[in-house]
């Protein structure tokens, strides 16, 4: 019954986003800014809810909306609203998975994702979660759900999330809010590095991910041998 209620609330949240034009606003960062601005004087609350739902429903990367928030509200308001939403939503889905078990996780996490990650999350929980939350090509929101099915304690999970998830959000908020004021040569250099990392991630991200997963699997097999 609890799982059905949670899923119903998630579905209602998705319907609200669709009816309010949110998914159409994902066409560009400017469209996303305009979407958030239309809720003034409650734009900050709208932004928080969007960031919260981005973890629970996972329709968009939090970094993208954090950058849009930085442009609208400035670096620090965007960052604090985003991190509050992301941390609270990460803890919520973790606790729901812990309380409701595999049946709840199966409704939100695809079988392909679960088969790919769950055994590794259970075997190497701390190390893998730290790595996955720091690297951009892992589905970190879904991993929060799978973490709820492991033996990791709630305080330990929360510490890992607090130490790893804010950094990318801070950079995205700072870029959106133009807080990072650098000389022209440094901006050009960072731009080149950023484009290179993005292109490499797009081209080789799957290979890197599979290589990391393979290494964890081998470590697990070696440790299980007598």
N, C-alpha and C positions, 0 to 999 in steps of 0.2 A: 504493500500500500504506500509506504513512504517513497519507494522508488518511482511508482507511478505518479505521485504528487510532484516529485522533483522534475521528472520528465515533462509533466504537464506545464509546470512553470517555465521550463526551458523552451518548450514549444510556444508558449504565449509570448515569451521574450523575443523569439525569432519572428513571430507574426507581427509584433509591434515594430521591430526593425524594418521588416519588409514593407508594412503599410506606411511607415513614416518616411520611406524613401532612402533608408540607410544604404541598402545594397547598391542602389543606383549611384549613390554618392561615392562609392569606392572607385569610380572611374578615374579620379585624380585627387591629388592632395588638396587642391583648391576646392573641389566639390565637397570633400570631407569637411574642410573648414567651414564652408557655407552651411552645410547640414548642421554642424554643432552650433553655429552662430544663430540659427533661426530659433533656438530655444531660449534666447536671452529673455529675461534676466536670470534664467536657470541654466545657462550654458555650462557652468562648472559642474553642476549636478549631472547634466546630460553627459558630459565628457567622462565623469567618473563611472557612470552606469555603462557607457560604451566600453570602457576599458575593462570593467568587471565582466561584462558579457563576452568580451573577446577571449577571455580565459575559459569561461563556462561553455560557450557555444563555439569558440575558436573560429569565427568567420574571417578575422583579419589579424595580421601580426601586430602586437602591441607597439612595436617600434614605429610603425607607420603612423598610427594615430597619435603616438607621443610627439612625433615631429610636428604634426598638424596642431596639436595642443600647444606646443612651444611657440608657434607662430601666433596663435590666438591669445594666449594668456601669459606668455613669457616662460623662460626655462624652468624656474623653480616651482611655480604653481603647476605647470604641466607635469613635472617630475613627481612631485609629492602626490598629486591626484592619481597619477598612473601607478606609482609604486604601491599606494594604499589599496587601489583597486586590484592590482595583480596579486599582491600578497594575500589579501583577504579571499579572493576567488580561488587562488591556488590552495589555500588551507581548507576552504569549503569543499572543493571537489575531492581533496585528499581524505577529509573526515567522512564525507558521504560514501566514498569507496570503502573506507575502513569499516563503517557501520553497516552498509548494505551489501557489501561483498561483490563477488564475481558477477552476479546477475546485473547489478547496477553498472559496473564497468563495461560489460558487454553491450549495453544499450548506448553508450557514448563513445566507446573506442572500437574501431573496426577490428574484425578478426585478424586481418593482415598485420595491423600495428601491434595488436596484443601478442600474436605469435612471434613477431620479430623482436620485441623488446622485453616481454614480461619475465622470461627466465633469467635474462641478464640483470634486470632490475632487482630481482629477488636474490641473485647470487652475489652481485657486486653493487649493492644499493648505494652506499655513500659515494664511492669513486665514480660510478657511472652517472649518477644524478648531477654531481658537481660538473663533470665534463659536459653532459648534455645541456645543462642550463647555461653554460658559458659559450657553447658553440651554436651558431645560428641555424644549422641545418637539421637539428633534432626537433621533434614535436614536443617541446617542453610542457605545454599545457596538458597534453594527453598523458605525458609521463607522470604528472602530478596525480592523476587518477590511478595509474598503475602502481605508483608508490604506495597508495593506500592499501594495496593488496599484499604488501610485504610486511616484514616484522619490524621495520624501522619505527622508532618512537615518534610521536607527534612533535615534541620539542626538537629532536634531532633534525627532522624533516624541515621544520620551520627555520632553524638556524642555517641549513644549507640553502634554502630559498632566499633568505635575507642576505646571505653573503654572495650569492651568485647572480640573481636575477636583476638587481638594480642597475648594473653597469651599462648594459646596452640601452636601457631606457633613459639613463642620464645623458648619454651621448646623443641619442635621438632628440631628446627634449632640448638639449643645448644647441644642436644644429638648427632645430626649428625656431628656437628663440634667439638665434644669432648671438649667443653668449660667447661662443668660441671665437674671439677676435684674434686673428693671427696675421702676420705679415703675408704679403701676396705670394712670396715664394713658398712659404709653409702651407698656405691654402692650396696652391697648385700641387705641391708634393702630396699632401694628404688626399687631394682629389684623385690624383693618379693612383695612389695606393688603394683608395677606396674602390675605384672602378676596377682595378686589377683583382682585388679580393672578391668583389662581387662577381666578376666574370669567371674567376677560378672556382668560386663556390657554385655558380650555376653549372659549370662544366664538369667539375670533379667532386662536387659535394656528395653525390651518391656513392662514389668510390671511396672517399674518405670515411664516410659513415660506415660502409660495409667493412672497410679495413679495421676500423675501431671495434666494430661488433665482433669481427672474426678474432681479434686479439683477446677480447674479453671471453669469448667462447673457449679459446684455447687455454686461457688461464684457468677458467672454471674446470675444464677437463683435467688439466694437470694437477689441480689441487684435490680433485676427487679420486685420483689414483692412489693406491696404497703405497 
